[in-house]
Amino acid sequence: MSPDTPRQLYLRSHQWSSYLVRGLVVFLVLALLYSVLFLSGPRSGLGLAVWFGLVWDLAWFGLAAYTVYLLYRFVGAVERMTGDDRF
């Protein structure tokens, strides 16, 4: 068992946000590729609808992820204010 606290382990690890932009770009490229390749022809309008639907869902996911991030920052600020370093 490591003597380090979870907070110390987190601070030494890679930040998850460094992978966020790469993941979003890959998701959008794959979504566009899917809508162009598999929803073409007479259903091409449906392809655009699927594309904008995926972007809309991604926007809601981003809002939820940002809310969780803000809550995480708030908890960290409270821990720093109280001096509680147990977590």
N, C-alpha and C positions, 0 to 999 in steps of 0.2 A: 504494500500500500504506500502510495506517495505521501510524503509529509506536507506537500503543497496543498493550499486551499483551491477549490474550483476557480475562484477569481484569479489567483496567480497563474493557474494553468491557462485560463482564457486569455490573460494579458500576454502570455508568451506565444500563443498560437496565432495562425494567420487570421486576419479579419474576414468574416464571411462576406462583408460588403465588397471585398476586392473581386469576388467571383460574380457579383450580382449583375453588373453591366454585361459581362460576357454571356451569362446565362440568358438574359433578356434578348440580346441580339440573336443568339442561336435559336431561341424560341420563335422570334418574329420571322427569321429567315425560313425555318422549317414550316411555320404556318403559311407563309406566302407561297412556298414551294408546293405544299399540299393543295392549297386552293387553286393554284395555276394548273398543276398536273392532273388532279383527280376531279376537279369540278369545272372542266372546260367544255366547249361545244355548246349545245343548246342550253346547258345549265350554267353558263358563264356568269350570269347575274347572281346566281346563287353562290358562286365562288367569292365574289366581292362581299356578299352579305356575310358569309362565313368569316372572311378576313376581318371585316369590321367588328363582327361579334367577338372574335378572338382578341382583338385590340381592346374592345370594351371590357371584356373579362380581365384582361391583363391590367387595365387601369384600376379596376376594383381590387384586384389582388395587390397592386402596388399601394393603394390607399390603406388596405388592411395591414400590409407589411410595415408601412411607415408608422402606423398607429402603434403596432407592437414595438417598433424601434423606439418611439418616443416614450412608451411606458418603461422600457428597459433603461433608457437614459434617466428617467425620473427616479427609478429605484436606485440606480447608481448614485445619483445626486443625494438622495436621502441617506444612503449608506455613508457617503463621505461626510455629510453634515453631522451625523450621529457618531461617527468614528467606529462604526460596527464593521469590522473586517472579517467576520467569521465566514461569510459566504463566498 
